[in-house]
Structures are given as structure tokens and as C-alpha cells.
Amino acid sequence: LHLHSPGVDSFTLPTGVNLDSDDDKDSVAKDYVKRIKDADIKVVAITDYNGIREEWYNLIKKEAEKEGIIVFPGTELSFNEGKHGLHILAIFEQNIEINGINIFIHSLDKNPPESLINGRKHIDINSKKNSLEAIKELKDKFQCLIIIPHPEDNNGLFKSFQPKQAVEFLKLADGIEYISDGAKNKIISTGKIEKDFFERFAIIENSDPKNLEEIGNKERDG
């Protein structure tokens, strides 16, 4: 549920790929889906930064359908907020109107540039209110799943916010990527969340791939 497509600059393209070539893009999409299939993954979400790259989402979804793999549209919201920035995943229904999502995400910025997406690059969101309110608005409007990615790394919730602030995001979220016991204990020690919260909360592992080889195959250090 945290896949990046070749549509973002953090994803390293195979050598020799020309993104101006439709044949090359089709070939990459086929290899992308083959990696998903080989990892025996049946359900995925494409979560590129600050919007859905519709072209890549459609290419990958088309190839995945041939293999019986379900692909959901999603995004990794990148906020210019907190000590180190904040990333949040949102995953939408398959039949959602993609342009409407992209317009809404753009509208979250207090001084929106012409676009938050410039080719394979993106611009961080400077939220009108704050990131928590922006996420609430997005979830209320689109009934999407909210997942907190890499919470203890750069752009992660626990890296950018103090435990008492982080609790409010956890209450809004539907799941979180891997979290250490130490981080769990800090959150519980705030007294603002139930002691058994993490026994009931979805904790998931995602590969967050930066190239084709990492799709479904990245392993946690240690």
C-alpha cells in the first residue's frame, strides 16, 4: 500500500528508458507489474507525492488487471510542517474521479503554486490551516484510508512531532507502517491514548520502492 511509480523523481528508472517514448513507458509498466506478481502481491496502492500521476496509475492498473491484481489510486501527501516535514498516505476507491482529488490536494496550499507537481518533481504543501486539519478535510470529502508512513524516519510523524501532537494524527489514521516498541511506549505514556491502542491498530509493512528491484522485496534493516 505504499508503491511509488516511475512518475516520481525518487524512483530510479531502468537504464536507457526514455519517458518520451510510449513503448518505453509500456515496457516499464509491464516490468513493474511483473515485480508485483513475482512478490505474490494481490492488492496494491500507487502513492506518488502530492497527487495521482494519472498516466502511470492507468498504465500500471491496466497491466495489473491482466494478472488479477487490484490497484488502488493513492497519494503521499508531503507537508512543509513539523521539525522535518510530514508525509501521510491516502488511499482512495478505485472508481474515484482522479482530477477531483488532484484539484482538492492543490487547494490545501495556502498560496498554491500553479501546480504541486512539476514533471517528476513535487512541491511540498504549505497547508492553509495545518496538516492535521488538511488530512481531516481530505478524509471527510473522499472517505479515503489514511496511513502514516515511515513514522520514525525523515518526514515521519514521530520525527517531526512530539508524542502528544502525534496522538491526534494516530486517532485520525487507519494504519501505520512499522513502529518500534520504544515509540509505542512514548505515545502510550502521554495518557492521551488507550494502553492497548496498538494491539487494535493496523501496523503494516510496505516496501516504499525507489526502483523496480525493491517492489515487494525491501527488507527491514536488522
Phi and psi in degrees as GROMACS dihedral restraints (atoms count N, CA, C in turn):
[ dihedral_restraints ]
;  ai    aj    ak    al  type     phi  dphi    fc
    3     4     5     6     1  -147.4    20    10
    4     5     6     7     1    71.9    20    10
    6     7     8     9     1  -108.5    20    10
    7     8     9    10     1   134.8    20    10
    9    10    11    12     1   -99.1    20    10
   10    11    12    13     1   145.6    20    10
   12    13    14    15     1   -96.9    20    10
   13    14    15    16     1   170.9    20    10
   15    16    17    18     1   -65.6    20    10
   16    17    18    19     1    -0.6    20    10
   18    19    20    21     1   -78.6    20    10
   19    20    21    22     1    -5.0    20    10
   21    22    23    24     1  -115.8    20    10
   22    23    24    25     1   150.3    20    10
   24    25    26    27     1   -73.1    20    10
   25    26    27    28     1   -15.3    20    10
   27    28    29    30     1   -77.2    20    10
   28    29    30    31     1   -11.2    20    10
   30    31    32    33     1   -93.8    20    10
   31    32    33    34     1   116.1    20    10
   33    34    35    36     1   -77.5    20    10
   34    35    36    37     1   122.3    20    10
   36    37    38    39     1   -77.4    20    10
   37    38    39    40     1   151.5    20    10
   39    40    41    42     1   -59.2    20    10
   40    41    42    43     1   149.2    20    10
   42    43    44    45     1   -56.2    20    10
   43    44    45    46     1   132.5    20    10
   45    46    47    48     1    86.9    20    10
   46    47    48    49     1    -2.4    20    10
   48    49    50    51     1   -72.5    20    10
   49    50    51    52     1   132.3    20    10
   51    52    53    54     1  -111.3    20    10
   52    53    54    55     1   110.8    20    10
   54    55    56    57     1   -72.4    20    10
   55    56    57    58     1    -5.5    20    10
   57    58    59    60     1   -85.9    20    10
   58    59    60    61     1    -5.4    20    10
   60    61    62    63     1  -101.6    20    10
   61    62    63    64     1   120.9    20    10
   63    64    65    66     1   -63.2    20    10
   64    65    66    67     1   -36.3    20    10
   66    67    68    69     1   -64.0    20    10
   67    68    69    70     1   -40.9    20    10
   69    70    71    72     1   -65.2    20    10
   70    71    72    73     1   -41.6    20    10
   72    73    74    75     1   -64.8    20    10
   73    74    75    76     1   -41.5    20    10
   75    76    77    78     1   -62.0    20    10
   76    77    78    79     1   -40.6    20    10
   78    79    80    81     1   -64.6    20    10
   79    80    81    82     1   -42.7    20    10
   81    82    83    84     1   -64.4    20    10
   82    83    84    85     1   -41.7    20    10
   84    85    86    87     1   -61.2    20    10
   85    86    87    88     1   -39.3    20    10
   87    88    89    90     1   -65.2    20    10
   88    89    90    91     1   -44.7    20    10
   90    91    92    93     1   -64.3    20    10
   91    92    93    94     1   -37.1    20    10
   93    94    95    96     1   -59.4    20    10
   94    95    96    97     1   -49.6    20    10
   96    97    98    99     1   -68.4    20    10
   97    98    99   100     1   -34.8    20    10
   99   100   101   102     1   -60.4    20    10
  100   101   102   103     1   -39.1    20    10
  102   103   104   105     1   -63.1    20    10
  103   104   105   106     1   -41.1    20    10
  105   106   107   108     1   -63.0    20    10
  106   107   108   109     1   -46.8    20    10
  108   109   110   111     1   -62.3    20    10
  109   110   111   112     1   -44.6    20    10
  111   112   113   114     1   -63.7    20    10
  112   113   114   115     1   -26.8    20    10
  114   115   116   117     1   -85.3    20    10
  115   116   117   118     1     2.7    20    10
  117   118   119   120     1    59.7    20    10
  118   119   120   121     1    39.7    20    10
  120   121   122   123     1   -97.0    20    10
  121   122   123   124     1   132.7    20    10
  123   124   125   126     1  -106.4    20    10
  124   125   126   127     1   -24.5    20    10
  126   127   128   129     1  -134.7    20    10
  127   128   129   130     1   128.5    20    10
  129   130   131   132     1  -137.3    20    10
  130   131   132   133     1   164.4    20    10
  132   133   134   135     1  -131.7    20    10
  133   134   135   136     1   134.8    20    10
  135   136   137   138     1   -91.5    20    10
  136   137   138   139     1   117.6    20    10
  138   139   140   141     1  -125.7    20    10
  139   140   141   142     1    71.8    20    10
  141   142   143   144     1   -79.4    20    10
  142   143   144   145     1   164.7    20    10
  144   145   146   147     1   -71.8    20    10
  145   146   147   148     1   129.8    20    10
  147   148   149   150     1    54.2    20    10
  148   149   150   151     1    35.7    20    10
  150   151   152   153     1   148.7    20    10
  151   152   153   154     1   168.0    20    10
  153   154   155   156     1   -98.4    20    10
  154   155   156   157     1   119.4    20    10
  156   157   158   159     1   -76.8    20    10
  157   158   159   160     1    94.0    20    10
  159   160   161   162     1   -58.5    20    10
  160   161   162   163     1   -39.5    20    10
  162   163   164   165     1   -60.0    20    10
  163   164   165   166     1   -48.8    20    10
  165   166   167   168     1   -70.9    20    10
  166   167   168   169     1   -37.4    20    10
  168   169   170   171     1   -59.4    20    10
  169   170   171   172     1   -46.2    20    10
  171   172   173   174     1   -67.3    20    10
  172   173   174   175     1   -39.0    20    10
  174   175   176   177     1   -61.9    20    10
  175   176   177   178     1   -47.3    20    10
  177   178   179   180     1   -69.1    20    10
  178   179   180   181     1   -41.5    20    10
  180   181   182   183     1   -61.2    20    10
  181   182   183   184     1   -42.8    20    10
  183   184   185   186     1   -59.5    20    10
  184   185   186   187     1   -45.6    20    10
  186   187   188   189     1   -69.2    20    10
  187   188   189   190     1   -38.3    20    10
  189   190   191   192     1   -65.5    20    10
  190   191   192   193     1   -36.3    20    10
  192   193   194   195     1   -60.9    20    10
  193   194   195   196     1   -31.4    20    10
  195   196   197   198     1   -65.2    20    10
  196   197   198   199     1   -24.1    20    10
  198   199   200   201     1  -104.6    20    10
  199   200   201   202     1     6.1    20    10
  201   202   203   204     1    73.3    20    10
  202   203   204   205     1    23.2    20    10
  204   205   206   207     1   -98.6    20    10
  205   206   207   208     1   132.2    20    10
  207   208   209   210     1   -90.3    20    10
  208   209   210   211     1   129.6    20    10
  210   211   212   213     1  -120.9    20    10
  211   212   213   214     1   122.3    20    10
  213   214   215   216     1  -100.6    20    10
  214   215   216   217     1   145.0    20    10
  216   217   218   219     1   -77.4    20    10
  217   218   219   220     1   141.5    20    10
  219   220   221   222     1  -154.5    20    10
  220   221   222   223     1  -178.6    20    10
  222   223   224   225     1  -152.1    20    10
  223   224   225   226     1   154.2    20    10
  225   226   227   228     1  -108.6    20    10
  226   227   228   229     1   102.7    20    10
  228   229   230   231     1   -70.2    20    10
  229   230   231   232     1   131.6    20    10
  231   232   233   234     1  -119.4    20    10
  232   233   234   235     1   104.7    20    10
  234   235   236   237     1   -97.9    20    10
  235   236   237   238     1   140.1    20    10
  237   238   239   240     1   -87.8    20    10
  238   239   240   241     1    76.9    20    10
  240   241   242   243     1  -154.8    20    10
  241   242   243   244     1   154.5    20    10
  243   244   245   246     1    79.0    20    10
  244   245   246   247     1  -177.2    20    10
  246   247   248   249     1   -67.8    20    10
  247   248   249   250     1   -36.3    20    10
  249   250   251   252     1  -129.8    20    10
  250   251   252   253     1    20.8    20    10
  252   253   254   255     1    82.7    20    10
  253   254   255   256     1   167.1    20    10
  255   256   257   258     1  -141.8    20    10
  256   257   258   259     1   129.6    20    10
  258   259   260   261     1  -111.3    20    10
  259   260   261   262     1   136.0    20    10
  261   262   263   264     1  -137.0    20    10
  262   263   264   265     1   134.3    20    10
  264   265   266   267     1   -91.7    20    10
  265   266   267   268     1   138.8    20    10
  267   268   269   270     1  -127.8    20    10
  268   269   270   271     1   131.7    20    10
  270   271   272   273     1  -123.7    20    10
  271   272   273   274     1   129.9    20    10
  273   274   275   276     1  -112.6    20    10
  274   275   276   277     1   166.9    20    10
  276   277   278   279     1   -64.1    20    10
  277   278   279   280     1   152.7    20    10
  279   280   281   282     1   -62.8    20    10
  280   281   282   283     1   -33.9    20    10
  282   283   284   285     1   -91.4    20    10
  283   284   285   286     1    15.7    20    10
  285   286   287   288     1   -67.4    20    10
  286   287   288   289     1   151.8    20    10
  288   289   290   291     1   -83.9    20    10
  289   290   291   292     1   107.6    20    10
  291   292   293   294     1   -63.5    20    10
  292   293   294   295     1   -43.0    20    10
  294   295   296   297     1   -60.5    20    10
  295   296   297   298     1   -35.4    20    10
  297   298   299   300     1   -63.9    20    10
  298   299   300   301     1   -38.9    20    10
  300   301   302   303     1   -63.7    20    10
  301   302   303   304     1   -47.3    20    10
  303   304   305   306     1   -62.8    20    10
  304   305   306   307     1   -38.8    20    10
  306   307   308   309     1   -65.1    20    10
  307   308   309   310     1   -42.5    20    10
  309   310   311   312     1   -64.6    20    10
  310   311   312   313     1   -44.7    20    10
  312   313   314   315     1   -59.8    20    10
  313   314   315   316     1   -42.3    20    10
  315   316   317   318     1   -61.0    20    10
  316   317   318   319     1   -36.1    20    10
  318   319   320   321     1   -72.8    20    10
  319   320   321   322     1   -13.3    20    10
  321   322   323   324     1   -70.1    20    10
  322   323   324   325     1   -22.8    20    10
  324   325   326   327     1   -76.1    20    10
  325   326   327   328     1   136.6    20    10
  327   328   329   330     1   -71.4    20    10
  328   329   330   331     1   -27.9    20    10
  330   331   332   333     1  -133.4    20    10
  331   332   333   334     1    71.6    20    10
  333   334   335   336     1   -61.9    20    10
  334   335   336   337     1   131.4    20    10
  336   337   338   339     1   -70.6    20    10
  337   338   339   340     1  -178.6    20    10
  339   340   341   342     1   -57.0    20    10
  340   341   342   343     1   -36.6    20    10
  342   343   344   345     1  -156.4    20    10
  343   344   345   346     1   147.8    20    10
  345   346   347   348     1   -81.5    20    10
  346   347   348   349     1   -10.9    20    10
  348   349   350   351     1  -118.5    20    10
  349   350   351   352     1   126.7    20    10
  351   352   353   354     1  -128.3    20    10
  352   353   354   355     1    94.1    20    10
  354   355   356   357     1    64.4    20    10
  355   356   357   358     1  -123.3    20    10
  357   358   359   360     1   -90.7    20    10
  358   359   360   361     1    -5.1    20    10
  360   361   362   363     1   -97.0    20    10
  361   362   363   364     1   164.4    20    10
  363   364   365   366     1  -138.1    20    10
  364   365   366   367     1   160.9    20    10
  366   367   368   369     1  -111.5    20    10
  367   368   369   370     1   134.0    20    10
  369   370   371   372     1   -63.3    20    10
  370   371   372   373     1   150.7    20    10
  372   373   374   375     1   -83.8    20    10
  373   374   375   376     1   125.1    20    10
  375   376   377   378     1   -98.6    20    10
  376   377   378   379     1    93.2    20    10
  378   379   380   381     1   -65.5    20    10
  379   380   381   382     1   141.7    20    10
  381   382   383   384     1   -57.5    20    10
  382   383   384   385     1   -44.9    20    10
  384   385   386   387     1  -103.9    20    10
  385   386   387   388     1   -88.4    20    10
  387   388   389   390     1  -155.4    20    10
  388   389   390   391     1   168.1    20    10
  390   391   392   393     1   -61.8    20    10
  391   392   393   394     1   -36.1    20    10
  393   394   395   396     1   -62.8    20    10
  394   395   396   397     1   -45.5    20    10
  396   397   398   399     1   -65.5    20    10
  397   398   399   400     1   -38.9    20    10
  399   400   401   402     1   -62.4    20    10
  400   401   402   403     1   -41.6    20    10
  402   403   404   405     1   -67.2    20    10
  403   404   405   406     1   -40.3    20    10
  405   406   407   408     1   -58.7    20    10
  406   407   408   409     1   -45.2    20    10
  408   409   410   411     1   -61.1    20    10
  409   410   411   412     1   -44.7    20    10
  411   412   413   414     1   -62.7    20    10
  412   413   414   415     1   -44.7    20    10
  414   415   416   417     1   -66.6    20    10
  415   416   417   418     1   -41.6    20    10
  417   418   419   420     1   -64.0    20    10
  418   419   420   421     1   -40.3    20    10
  420   421   422   423     1   -74.7    20    10
  421   422   423   424     1   -40.7    20    10
  423   424   425   426     1  -111.3    20    10
  424   425   426   427     1    -3.5    20    10
  426   427   428   429     1    52.5    20    10
  427   428   429   430     1    43.1    20    10
  429   430   431   432     1   -89.9    20    10
  430   431   432   433     1   162.4    20    10
  432   433   434   435     1   -80.9    20    10
  433   434   435   436     1   140.1    20    10
  435   436   437   438     1  -115.5    20    10
  436   437   438   439     1   123.8    20    10
  438   439   440   441     1  -126.3    20    10
  439   440   441   442     1   135.6    20    10
  441   442   443   444     1   -91.5    20    10
  442   443   444   445     1   114.8    20    10
  444   445   446   447     1   -90.1    20    10
  445   446   447   448     1   156.5    20    10
  447   448   449   450     1    26.1    20    10
  448   449   450   451     1    62.6    20    10
  450   451   452   453     1   -63.5    20    10
  451   452   453   454     1   -23.2    20    10
  453   454   455   456     1  -107.2    20    10
  454   455   456   457     1     7.4    20    10
  456   457   458   459     1  -105.7    20    10
  457   458   459   460     1   179.8    20    10
  459   460   461   462     1   -55.9    20    10
  460   461   462   463     1   141.0    20    10
  462   463   464   465     1    67.2    20    10
  463   464   465   466     1    14.5    20    10
  465   466   467   468     1   -96.2    20    10
  466   467   468   469     1   155.4    20    10
  468   469   470   471     1   -56.2    20    10
  469   470   471   472     1   -47.3    20    10
  471   472   473   474     1   -79.4    20    10
  472   473   474   475     1   -13.9    20    10
  474   475   476   477     1   -82.6    20    10
  475   476   477   478     1   -28.5    20    10
  477   478   479   480     1  -103.6    20    10
  478   479   480   481     1   -22.1    20    10
  480   481   482   483     1  -127.9    20    10
  481   482   483   484     1   149.3    20    10
  483   484   485   486     1   -70.3    20    10
  484   485   486   487     1   155.9    20    10
  486   487   488   489     1   -51.2    20    10
  487   488   489   490     1   -42.0    20    10
  489   490   491   492     1   -64.7    20    10
  490   491   492   493     1   -34.4    20    10
  492   493   494   495     1   -73.4    20    10
  493   494   495   496     1   -39.7    20    10
  495   496   497   498     1   -61.4    20    10
  496   497   498   499     1   -33.0    20    10
  498   499   500   501     1   -55.0    20    10
  499   500   501   502     1   -40.2    20    10
  501   502   503   504     1   -64.1    20    10
  502   503   504   505     1   -35.1    20    10
  504   505   506   507     1   -70.3    20    10
  505   506   507   508     1   -39.5    20    10
  507   508   509   510     1   -62.6    20    10
  508   509   510   511     1   -38.7    20    10
  510   511   512   513     1   -64.8    20    10
  511   512   513   514     1   -27.6    20    10
  513   514   515   516     1   -86.8    20    10
  514   515   516   517     1   -26.4    20    10
  516   517   518   519     1   -79.5    20    10
  517   518   519   520     1   162.1    20    10
  519   520   521   522     1  -103.6    20    10
  520   521   522   523     1   -12.3    20    10
  522   523   524   525     1  -173.8    20    10
  523   524   525   526     1   171.9    20    10
  525   526   527   528     1  -146.2    20    10
  526   527   528   529     1   145.3    20    10
  528   529   530   531     1   -73.5    20    10
  529   530   531   532     1   171.8    20    10
  531   532   533   534     1   -40.6    20    10
  532   533   534   535     1   134.3    20    10
  534   535   536   537     1  -133.9    20    10
  535   536   537   538     1   134.4    20    10
  537   538   539   540     1   -73.5    20    10
  538   539   540   541     1   160.7    20    10
  540   541   542   543     1   -61.8    20    10
  541   542   543   544     1   -36.2    20    10
  543   544   545   546     1   -62.2    20    10
  544   545   546   547     1   -42.6    20    10
  546   547   548   549     1   -67.3    20    10
  547   548   549   550     1   -40.0    20    10
  549   550   551   552     1   -58.5    20    10
  550   551   552   553     1   -45.1    20    10
  552   553   554   555     1   -63.8    20    10
  553   554   555   556     1   -37.6    20    10
  555   556   557   558     1   -63.3    20    10
  556   557   558   559     1   -41.2    20    10
  558   559   560   561     1   -66.2    20    10
  559   560   561   562     1   -46.4    20    10
  561   562   563   564     1   -64.8    20    10
  562   563   564   565     1   -32.9    20    10
  564   565   566   567     1   -67.7    20    10
  565   566   567   568     1   -13.3    20    10
  567   568   569   570     1   -69.2    20    10
  568   569   570   571     1   -21.3    20    10
  570   571   572   573     1    75.4    20    10
  571   572   573   574     1     5.6    20    10
  573   574   575   576     1   -99.5    20    10
  574   575   576   577     1     5.7    20    10
  576   577   578   579     1  -146.9    20    10
  577   578   579   580     1   150.0    20    10
  579   580   581   582     1   -63.7    20    10
  580   581   582   583     1   148.2    20    10
  582   583   584   585     1   -63.9    20    10
  583   584   585   586     1   -27.2    20    10
  585   586   587   588     1   -99.0    20    10
  586   587   588   589     1    16.0    20    10
  588   589   590   591     1   -53.1    20    10
  589   590   591   592     1   -48.5    20    10
  591   592   593   594     1   -75.8    20    10
  592   593   594   595     1    -9.5    20    10
  594   595   596   597     1   -78.7    20    10
  595   596   597   598     1   -21.0    20    10
  597   598   599   600     1  -107.5    20    10
  598   599   600   601     1   -11.8    20    10
  600   601   602   603     1   -93.1    20    10
  601   602   603   604     1   142.7    20    10
  603   604   605   606     1   -72.0    20    10
  604   605   606   607     1   118.8    20    10
  606   607   608   609     1  -116.1    20    10
  607   608   609   610     1   119.7    20    10
  609   610   611   612     1  -124.4    20    10
  610   611   612   613     1   163.3    20    10
  612   613   614   615     1  -113.4    20    10
  613   614   615   616     1   130.3    20    10
  615   616   617   618     1  -129.7    20    10
  616   617   618   619     1   153.5    20    10
  618   619   620   621     1   -89.1    20    10
  619   620   621   622     1   -21.5    20    10
  621   622   623   624     1    45.4    20    10
  622   623   624   625     1    57.6    20    10
  624   625   626   627     1   -70.3    20    10
  625   626   627   628     1   145.1    20    10
  627   628   629   630     1  -112.8    20    10
  628   629   630   631     1     4.4    20    10
  630   631   632   633     1  -164.7    20    10
  631   632   633   634     1   172.7    20    10
  633   634   635   636     1   -60.6    20    10
  634   635   636   637     1   -38.5    20    10
  636   637   638   639     1   -65.2    20    10
  637   638   639   640     1   -24.5    20    10
  639   640   641   642     1   -86.4    20    10
  640   641   642   643     1    -7.0    20    10
  642   643   644   645     1   -65.3    20    10
  643   644   645   646     1   113.0    20    10
  645   646   647   648     1    72.4    20    10
  646   647   648   649     1     5.1    20    10
  648   649   650   651     1  -125.1    20    10
  649   650   651   652     1    -4.4    20    10
  651   652   653   654     1   -66.8    20    10
  652   653   654   655     1   140.7    20    10
  654   655   656   657     1  -116.8    20    10
  655   656   657   658     1   147.1    20    10
  657   658   659   660     1   -70.9    20    10
  658   659   660   661     1   134.9    20    10
  660   661   662   663     1   -58.7    20    10
  661   662   663   664     1   134.4    20    10
